[in-house]
Amino acid sequence: MLINYILIILSSFFAGIIFVLLLRKLSARYNVLIYQRVPLIGGIAMGLSFIFACLAALLFYGNFPQEAKGILIASFIMLVFGVIDDWKELSILAKFLAQIIATSLLILFGVKTQIVYIGNPANIIITFIWVLGISNAFNHLDVIDGLAAGCAIIVSLAFFSIAILNNDLKVAIVSLALAVAAFSFFIYNFPPARIYMGNSGSHFLGFTLAAIALIISYAPLERKTALLSPLLILGFPIFDTAFLIMVRLIKKSLPFKKSNDHLALKFLALGYSKKKALLIMLGLCLFFSLSGILLSQASNLLGVIIIIFAGFVSLALTKKMIKVVV
C-alpha cells in the first residue's frame, strides 16, 4: 500500500513541476495570464497535475468510485471557468453561475451531504451552501503569497489522515494527489512569489476540498460531535471569511465588496513580514485541522471540549485582530 501512495506523490509532484515550467514559458511567450509581471498559471498547473495523478491511480487500480469521478469532472469544469475568469474577469453573477453548474455535477454523481432525517431536498440545499461557501473562502484567502496553497496542503493532508484511519482508498488518493499538487505550486508561490494561482487556482482548491469533505465517513451516528469534523478541518478558511464579512458589515460595507479588511493584511499592518504573517496563519490552519482530526476520533464529551476550545481561540483572535487598522 505504501508504494501506491509513493507513486501518487511522485506523479502529482513531477506533473505539477512540469506543468508549471511549461505554462510559465507559454505565458511569457504569448503574453497571456500575467498580473504585475507574474504569470497567473498556478491554478492550471495544480488542476492538471491533480487530475493527472488521479487518472494514473485510476489506471493502476482499474476502478474508481463514482463520487471520485464526479469530483474529477466537476473540479475540471471549475478550473476551466476559473481560467476564463483570470483571462477576462467575469461578473459576480457569472462566477456564481459557474459554481452552481459545477456543484450540480457533483450532486449528479452522488457527492452531497447525507444528513439523516432532513430529506434529500434539504441535503441538496446544504450541499450548495457548503461547496459555494468553501470555494469562495479559499478565494478570499488568496491575498498574500503562499496562503491559499499552504492551507490547501494542510487541509488535504488532514482529510488524507482521516482516510487512512478509515481505510478509505478513494479519499486517500484524491486527498494526497491534491496536497502534492498544491505543494508543487507552493514551492514557486512562497514569498516572494514567482507565479500566482489566480482565481482559477483558489476556486479550484476550495471547490475540490469542499467536495472531498462530502465523501468522507467521519463517525457513527452515536458520536454526533465527530460529524462536525469537516467544519473544524476547514475551520481556518471558514473563520477567515466570517471575520472578513463581519468587519465589512461593521463598516456598513457590502460583504462581497473588495476591501483591505482581510485577516492576512491585518497581520501585515501589525508589522509582520509576509513570511512571518504566512507562517502564523498556516499555524492557525494547522491548529484547526488537527482539532478536526482529533474530533473525528473523540468521544462526545471530548468532542464538546475540543469544539469549545476552538471557539475560544476564534473569539480571542477576533477580539485582537478586529481592532487592527489597515
N, C-alpha and C positions, 0 to 999 in steps of 0.2 A: 504493500500500500504506500509506503514511504517513497518508493521510486516513482510511483504515479504522480504524487504531489510535486516531486522534484522536476519531473518533465513539464508539468503545468507551469511551474515557476520559471523554468528556462525558456519555454516557448513564449510566454507572455512578456517576459523581460526583454529578450532579444528582439522580439517582434516590435515591442514598443520603441526600443532604441533605433531600430532600422527605420520605422515609420517617422520618428522624429527627425532624423537626419535627412531622409528623403523629402519629407514635406517642407522642412525648413529651406532646403535648397530650391524646391519648386516655388515656394512663396517669394524668395528673393529674386529668382529669375523672372517671374511673371508679375512681380509687384502686387500681389493679392494677399488678403488676410494679414495685413500688417497694421499694428497700432503703436504709435510712438516709436517707430523703427524696430519694434519687436514682433516677430511672427505670431499670429493667433492660430497656431496649428496643433497645440497640445491636446485639445479635445478630440480632434480627428485621430491623432496618434493613439491616444488612450482607448478610444472606442474601437478602433480597428484591431489593436493588439488584444483587447479583451475578447472580441468576437473570434479572432484567430485562435486564441488559446482554448476557448470553449468548443470550437469546431474540431480542433485537434483532439480534445478529450472525447468528443462525440465519435470520431473515427476510431479512437482507441478502444472505447468501451462498447461501441456498436449500438448503443441505445441511450437516449436522453429523455427524461421525463417531459411531459407536455408543458408543465409550468416553466421549466428551464428554457425550452424552445420559445415559449411566449416572451420570456424576458429578453432573449437574444433579438428576436424580431422587433419587439416594441422599443427596446433601447436603441436599435439601429435607426428606427423611424425618428426617435427623439434626437438622435445625433444629426441626422440629415436636416431636420428643422433648425437645429442649433447652428449648423454651418451656414444656412441661409440667413439666419439672424445676424451672424458675425459679418457676413458679406454685405448685407443690406438690412439694417436694423428693422425688425418687424414691430408692429404696434403691440401694445399690451394685450389687446383683444386677440390678435393673431397668435401671439405666444400661448395664451390660454387655450385657444382652439387646438393648437398643435399638441399641447399636453393632454387635452381631453381625448384626442384621437389616439395617441399612444397608450393612454390609460385604458381606453375602451378595448384596445387589442389585448392588453394584459388580462382583462376580465374575461374576454372570449376564450383565452387559454386557461382559465380557471385560477388565475392569480388574483385573489381578493381575500378580504378578511373573512374568517369563518366563526364569527361570534354567534354562539348558540342563543336561541330564544328570541332573537330580534328579527329574523326573517331575511330572505335574500335581497329584497329592495334596500333595506337599511344597510346591509353589508356592502352593497354596491356603492351607496352614497358615501359611507365611511371610507371605502377604498379610494374614491375620487379625492376626498378631502386629504387623506393621508399622502397619496402619491404627489398630488399637486403641491401640498404644503412642504414636503421634504425636498422636492425638486427645486422649488423657489428658495428654500432655506439655504441650500448649497450655493445657489446663485448669489445670495446676499453675503455668504462667507468669502467670496472671491474678490476681496478688496485689498489684500496685501499678498505679496508673493508667497507661495507655498502653503497657504492656509487651507484652501478647499481640498487640494490634493492630499495634504498631510492628514486632515480629518477623515478623508475617504479611506486612506490606508488603515488608520486606527479602527474605524467602524467596520470595514471589510474583514479585518483580522478578528474582530470581536465576533462577528457572525460566523467566521470560519471556526473559531474556538467552540462555539455552541454546536455547530455541525459535527465537529469531531466528537464532542461529548455525547451527541445523539446518534452517532454513526450514520449521519445523513450525507450520502455521497454527492447528491445533486447540489446541495447548498455549499458543501465544502469546495467543489470545483469552481462554481461561479464566484464565490466569495474570494477565493485565493487568486483566481485569474484577474479579478478586478483590483485587488490590493496590489498585485505586482505590476499591472498596467499603470496604475496611479503612481507607483514608485518610480517606474521608468521615466515618467514625466516630471516627477518631483525633483529628480536629480538636476534637471535643466531649469526648474522653476524656483528653486531655493534662492533666497535673496543674495545678490541681485539677479532677477530672472533673465534668462536668455530666450525663453519662449513663454507665451501666455496660453492658457487653456481656452479663453473666450467663453461666450455664453454656451457654445456647443459642449464644452467640457464640463462646466458647472452644472448645467441642467442634466446632462447625461449621467454624471456621477450621482446626483441626488435622486434622479428617477430610478436608476438601477439599484441603488441601495434601498430605496423605499420598496421596490419590488421584491428584492431578496428577503427583506424583513417579513414579507407576507407569506412566504413559503416555508418558514421555519416553524417547527413544533417546539414550543418553549417549555411547556409543563402540562401535566394532567390537570383536569378541572378543579381537583381538590386543593391545588396550590395556586389560588387565584392571583396572589401578588406577583407570581412569576410571569403571568401573562402580560405584565407591564414592562417586561424586559426590553422590547424594542424601543419603547419611549425613552428609557434611560440610555440605551446604547447610542441612540441618535439624539440624546439629550442636549448635547452642546449646540449643534446647529438649530435645534428647536428653541433653546434658550436664547441664542444669538438673535434669531428672527423675532421672538417675542419681545426681547429687550429693545430692538430697533423700532418695532411698531409702537411700543409703549412710549418711547421717547418722542417719536413723531407726533403721537396723539396728544401728549402733554404740551408740545409746542403748537398744537392745533394745526398740524400739517397732515396731508393725506398719507396713509400708511404706505402707499406704493410710489410716492413721490421721492425721487432721489435726494439724498442729503448726506452730510458728513457725520451722522449720528451712530455709525457702526461701532460696535464694541472694539474692534481692532484699531480703528482710528483714534478711539479714546485712550487706548494704551500708548499709542504713539504720542498723543498730546501730553501724556504724563512724563514724557522724556525718554521712554524706552526706544532702543534701536529697533529696526524692522526685524532683525533676527531674534532679539530678546522677546519682543511682543509675540512673534510667531511661536517661539518655544513655550511661552506662558499659555497661550491659547491652545496649543496642541496638548499641553499638560492637562488643561481643563477637559479637553475632549477625551483624553485617556482616562481621567477620573470618572467621567460619566459612563464610558464604555465598560470599564472594569466593574463599575457598580451594576451595570446591566447584566454582565456575565454572572456576577455573584448572585444577583436577584433571581436569575433563571434556575439556580441550584438551591436556593434558600427555602426554608420553611416560611409559612405565612407570617409568623411573628418576626423572624429575622428580616423578612422582606419589607415589612412595615418600617422597621428601624432603618433599613437602607434607603427607602424612599424618603423618609423624614429627614435623614441626614443630607441627602442630595438636595432636598428642598431648602434646607438651611443654608447650604453652600450657595445655591442660586440666589436666595434673598440677600445674603451678605454681599455677594458680588454685585447685585443690582444696586444696593444701597451705596456701595463705594463708587461705582462707575457712573451712576446716573448724574452725579454732581460734577463730573469732569466736563469742561467746556472745550470743544474742538475749535 
